[in-house]
């Protein structure tokens, strides 16, 4: 009986400590680890969120870019953070659900090392091309690729986009070569320079460039045409039956961070993302789709996405590297 009372007292004390720490949180600077290079759409969103968190908490919130290794370097940095709520991370679907099936080993356990806090957004992807190619349509891209085997290349860091392009090459007999990059900003610069002619990338990386004609859009990956680009067809219009899932970015922290702190972070982030000015600037104006999953709903979403990721990798035939 004494042992049971002692255990109960310990649980109550732990709960009270967590509540107290959440009340005082944050009492010093917070860092957000981001596993891609600076300048891309996800980085822009993360920095905007960090600015608003800083205003809400009256503490510095610093974004730390840790690109490379297929986003595994940044994910590891987040997993190794002290579980006190002062290391958060924004991760895409790649390190969160895909990489455990794409690599023989990764330096973190995505199922055990992280607590999902909030789904931040879904990316509306687009297939785009450098205008110097003179290509104006998706069919034109395929025709050009057939006429110049191995001459065209594409950039993306989303595995589903690689699967789509691999299937396209196989079906059409083309040889559009994948070039890996560390973030959306690098892909955009490669397309602008012509070093990589094609990209399958989020609209949020290049809205102004598409509007100005510096990059040519060929198709958007969404159920309907983008309000920002109503003249650009959907992928389904130009490639009926094509399967390409949207990418997403979520906010996570380490397993072991007290639940009251996690709930406070989720509530603050949710309030920020619901603000009309933030939604217009970071969602509407950039062609980004808001996400609503928080805490347990987001954890359930991640589990389902992991099952889909396992099947996608299996169906692709790609062996772990």
C-alpha positions as CSV (number, residue, x, y, z in Angstrom):
1,X,0.0,0.0,0.0
2,X,2.9,2.4,0.9
3,X,4.5,1.8,-2.5
4,X,1.2,2.6,-4.3
5,X,0.9,5.8,-2.3
6,X,4.5,6.7,-3.1
7,X,4.0,6.1,-6.8
8,X,0.7,8.1,-6.8
9,X,2.5,11.0,-5.0
10,X,5.3,10.9,-7.6
11,X,2.8,11.0,-10.5
12,X,1.0,14.0,-8.9
13,X,4.3,15.8,-8.3
14,X,5.4,15.2,-11.9
15,X,2.1,16.6,-13.2
16,X,2.4,19.7,-11.0
17,X,6.0,20.2,-12.1
18,X,4.9,20.0,-15.8
19,X,2.1,22.4,-15.2
20,X,4.4,24.9,-13.5
21,X,7.0,24.6,-16.2
22,X,4.3,25.2,-18.9
23,X,3.2,28.3,-17.0
24,X,6.7,29.7,-17.0
25,X,7.5,28.5,-20.5
26,X,9.5,29.8,-22.3
27,X,11.8,31.5,-19.9
28,X,14.8,31.6,-22.3
29,X,15.4,31.4,-26.1
30,X,13.8,28.7,-28.1
31,X,15.4,27.2,-31.3
32,X,13.5,25.7,-34.2
33,X,15.6,23.2,-36.2
34,X,14.8,23.1,-39.9
35,X,16.4,20.3,-42.0
36,X,16.5,22.2,-45.3
37,X,18.6,25.1,-46.6
38,X,17.5,28.7,-46.1
39,X,15.4,30.4,-48.8
40,X,12.8,27.8,-49.7
41,X,9.1,27.9,-49.0
42,X,9.3,25.8,-45.8
43,X,12.1,28.0,-44.5
44,X,10.1,31.2,-45.2
45,X,7.1,29.8,-43.3
46,X,9.2,28.6,-40.4
47,X,10.8,32.0,-40.0
48,X,7.5,33.7,-40.1
49,X,6.1,31.4,-37.5
50,X,9.2,31.9,-35.4
51,X,8.7,35.7,-35.5
52,X,5.2,35.4,-34.3
53,X,6.1,32.9,-31.6
54,X,8.7,35.4,-30.4
55,X,6.1,38.2,-30.2
56,X,3.7,35.9,-28.3
57,X,6.3,34.5,-25.8
58,X,8.6,37.6,-25.4
59,X,11.6,35.3,-25.9
60,X,13.9,34.9,-28.9
61,X,12.9,32.1,-31.2
62,X,15.8,31.3,-33.6
63,X,15.6,29.1,-36.7
64,X,18.6,26.9,-37.2
65,X,19.0,25.4,-40.7
66,X,20.6,22.0,-40.7
67,X,20.4,20.8,-44.3
68,X,21.9,17.7,-45.9
69,X,21.7,13.9,-45.7
70,X,18.2,13.8,-47.2
71,X,17.0,15.9,-44.2
72,X,18.4,13.3,-41.8
73,X,21.0,15.7,-40.4
74,X,18.4,18.1,-39.3
75,X,16.1,15.5,-38.0
76,X,18.9,14.0,-35.9
77,X,19.7,17.4,-34.5
78,X,16.1,17.8,-33.4
79,X,15.9,14.3,-31.9
80,X,19.1,14.9,-29.9
81,X,17.8,18.1,-28.4
82,X,17.1,18.2,-24.6
83,X,13.5,17.2,-24.1
84,X,12.6,20.5,-22.3
85,X,10.6,22.3,-25.0
86,X,13.4,24.6,-26.0
87,X,14.2,22.6,-29.2
88,X,11.4,22.4,-31.6
89,X,11.6,21.3,-35.2
90,X,9.7,21.8,-38.4
91,X,10.0,18.7,-40.6
92,X,8.6,17.7,-44.0
93,X,7.1,14.4,-44.8
94,X,10.5,13.1,-45.9
95,X,12.2,12.7,-42.5
96,X,8.9,12.3,-40.6
97,X,7.6,9.3,-42.6
98,X,9.6,8.4,-45.7
99,X,13.2,8.2,-44.8
100,X,12.9,5.2,-42.6
101,X,11.9,3.2,-45.7
102,X,14.4,4.9,-48.1
103,X,17.6,4.3,-46.0
104,X,19.1,1.2,-44.5
105,X,19.7,3.1,-41.3
106,X,18.9,6.7,-40.1
107,X,20.3,8.4,-37.0
108,X,17.0,8.8,-35.3
109,X,13.7,6.9,-34.8
110,X,10.9,8.9,-36.3
111,X,8.3,6.8,-34.5
112,X,9.9,7.0,-31.0
113,X,12.0,10.2,-30.9
114,X,9.3,12.8,-31.7
115,X,6.1,14.2,-30.4
116,X,3.9,15.6,-33.2
117,X,2.6,19.1,-32.2
118,X,0.8,20.6,-35.2
119,X,0.5,20.1,-38.9
120,X,1.5,23.4,-40.5
121,X,0.6,23.3,-44.1
122,X,0.3,21.2,-47.3
123,X,2.3,22.3,-50.3
124,X,0.6,22.8,-53.7
125,X,3.3,21.3,-56.0
126,X,3.8,22.5,-59.6
127,X,5.8,21.1,-62.5
128,X,7.8,24.0,-64.0
129,X,10.5,24.6,-66.5
130,X,13.1,27.2,-67.5
131,X,11.6,29.5,-70.3
132,X,14.8,29.3,-72.3
133,X,13.7,25.7,-73.3
134,X,10.8,27.4,-75.2
135,X,8.5,24.7,-73.7
136,X,5.0,25.9,-72.9
137,X,3.1,22.7,-72.0
138,X,3.5,19.5,-70.2
139,X,3.3,17.6,-73.5
140,X,5.9,19.9,-74.9
141,X,8.2,18.9,-72.1
142,X,7.8,15.3,-72.9
143,X,8.4,15.9,-76.6
144,X,11.6,17.8,-75.8
145,X,12.8,15.1,-73.4
146,X,12.3,12.5,-76.1
147,X,14.2,14.5,-78.7
148,X,17.1,15.1,-76.3
149,X,17.6,12.0,-74.2
150,X,19.5,12.7,-71.0
151,X,19.8,16.4,-71.7
152,X,17.0,17.6,-69.4
153,X,17.2,17.3,-65.6
154,X,14.8,18.1,-62.8
155,X,15.1,19.1,-59.1
156,X,12.9,18.1,-56.2
157,X,13.5,17.0,-52.6
158,X,10.1,15.3,-52.3
159,X,10.2,11.5,-52.7
160,X,6.7,11.2,-54.2
161,X,7.8,13.7,-56.9
162,X,10.8,11.5,-57.7
163,X,8.4,8.5,-58.0
164,X,6.2,10.4,-60.3
165,X,9.1,11.5,-62.6
166,X,10.6,7.9,-62.6
167,X,7.2,6.6,-63.7
168,X,7.0,9.3,-66.4
169,X,10.4,8.3,-67.7
170,X,9.5,4.7,-67.8
171,X,6.1,5.2,-69.4
172,X,7.3,7.7,-72.0
173,X,10.8,6.3,-72.6
174,X,12.4,9.6,-71.6
175,X,15.5,10.2,-69.6
176,X,14.9,13.3,-67.4
177,X,17.7,13.1,-64.8
178,X,17.1,13.8,-61.1
179,X,19.6,16.3,-59.5
180,X,19.5,16.4,-55.7
181,X,19.4,19.7,-53.8
182,X,19.3,20.7,-50.1
183,X,16.2,22.9,-50.3
184,X,13.6,24.7,-52.4
185,X,15.7,27.8,-52.8
186,X,18.5,25.9,-54.4
187,X,16.1,24.2,-56.8
188,X,14.7,27.5,-57.8
189,X,18.2,29.0,-58.4
190,X,19.1,26.0,-60.5
191,X,16.0,26.4,-62.7
192,X,16.6,30.1,-63.1
193,X,20.2,29.6,-64.2
194,X,19.2,26.7,-66.5
195,X,21.6,24.3,-64.8
196,X,18.5,22.2,-64.0
197,X,15.7,22.9,-66.5
198,X,12.7,21.3,-64.7
199,X,11.4,21.3,-61.1
200,X,8.6,19.6,-59.2
201,X,8.3,22.1,-56.4
202,X,5.9,23.9,-54.2
203,X,4.3,27.0,-55.6
204,X,5.3,28.8,-52.4
205,X,8.9,28.8,-53.6
206,X,8.2,30.7,-56.8
207,X,4.9,32.6,-57.0
208,X,6.5,35.9,-58.1
209,X,8.8,34.1,-60.5
210,X,5.9,32.4,-62.2
211,X,3.9,35.5,-62.3
212,X,6.8,37.4,-63.9
213,X,7.5,34.7,-66.5
214,X,11.0,34.0,-65.3
215,X,9.9,30.4,-64.7
216,X,7.2,28.7,-66.8
217,X,4.5,26.6,-65.0
218,X,3.3,23.5,-66.8
219,X,0.9,21.9,-64.3
220,X,-0.2,22.3,-60.7
221,X,-0.7,19.3,-58.4
222,X,-4.1,19.9,-56.8
223,X,-7.8,18.9,-57.2
224,X,-8.5,22.2,-59.0
225,X,-6.6,25.0,-60.7
226,X,-4.8,27.4,-58.4
227,X,-6.6,30.8,-58.0
228,X,-3.1,32.3,-58.4
229,X,-2.7,30.7,-61.8
230,X,-6.1,29.9,-63.2
231,X,-4.7,29.3,-66.7
232,X,-2.3,26.6,-65.6
233,X,-3.9,23.1,-65.9
234,X,-3.9,20.6,-63.1
235,X,-1.7,17.5,-63.4
236,X,-4.8,15.4,-63.8
237,X,-5.8,17.5,-66.8
238,X,-2.5,16.9,-68.6
239,X,-1.7,13.5,-67.2
240,X,-5.0,11.7,-66.3
241,X,-4.6,9.1,-63.6
242,X,-1.2,10.4,-62.4
243,X,-0.6,9.9,-58.7
244,X,1.4,12.5,-56.8
245,X,0.6,13.2,-53.2
246,X,1.1,16.7,-51.7
247,X,4.0,17.2,-49.3
248,X,3.4,18.6,-45.9
249,X,5.4,20.3,-43.1
250,X,4.7,19.8,-39.4
251,X,5.9,21.0,-36.0
252,X,7.5,18.5,-33.7
253,X,9.5,18.2,-30.5
254,X,11.2,15.4,-28.6
255,X,9.5,12.6,-26.9
256,X,9.8,13.4,-23.2
257,X,8.9,17.0,-23.4
258,X,6.2,17.6,-20.7
259,X,2.7,17.4,-22.1
260,X,1.6,20.8,-20.7
261,X,4.5,22.5,-22.7
262,X,3.6,20.7,-25.8
263,X,0.0,21.8,-25.5
264,X,1.0,25.4,-24.9
265,X,3.2,25.4,-28.0
266,X,0.3,23.8,-30.0
267,X,-2.2,26.4,-28.7
268,X,0.1,29.3,-29.5
269,X,0.9,28.0,-33.0
270,X,-2.8,27.4,-33.7
271,X,-3.7,30.9,-32.6
272,X,-1.0,32.4,-34.9
273,X,-2.0,30.3,-37.9
274,X,-5.7,31.4,-37.4
275,X,-4.9,35.1,-37.7
276,X,-6.3,36.6,-40.9
277,X,-3.1,38.5,-41.7
278,X,-0.9,35.5,-41.2
279,X,-3.2,33.3,-43.3
280,X,-3.3,35.7,-46.2
281,X,0.5,36.3,-46.2
282,X,1.7,32.8,-45.6
283,X,-1.1,30.7,-47.2
284,X,-3.3,32.5,-49.7
285,X,-0.7,34.7,-51.3
286,X,1.8,31.8,-51.6
287,X,-0.5,29.0,-52.8
288,X,-0.2,27.0,-49.6
289,X,-3.0,25.0,-48.1
290,X,-3.7,25.3,-44.4
291,X,-3.6,22.1,-42.3
292,X,-5.9,21.6,-39.3
293,X,-4.4,18.6,-37.4
294,X,-3.1,19.3,-33.9
295,X,-1.7,17.1,-31.1
296,X,-3.4,13.7,-31.2
297,X,-5.1,14.3,-34.5
298,X,-1.7,15.2,-36.0
299,X,-0.1,12.1,-34.4
300,X,-2.8,9.9,-36.0
301,X,-2.3,11.7,-39.3
302,X,1.5,11.0,-39.1
303,X,0.8,7.3,-38.4
304,X,-1.5,7.0,-41.4
305,X,1.0,8.9,-43.6
306,X,3.7,6.5,-42.5
307,X,1.7,3.5,-43.8
308,X,1.1,5.3,-47.1
309,X,4.9,6.1,-47.3
310,X,5.8,2.5,-46.7
311,X,3.5,1.4,-49.6
312,X,4.7,4.2,-51.9
313,X,8.3,3.2,-51.4
314,X,7.4,-0.5,-51.9
315,X,5.5,0.2,-55.1
316,X,8.3,2.3,-56.4
317,X,10.7,-0.6,-56.3
318,X,13.4,1.5,-54.8
319,X,15.8,-0.3,-52.5
320,X,17.0,1.4,-49.3
321,X,20.4,3.1,-49.8
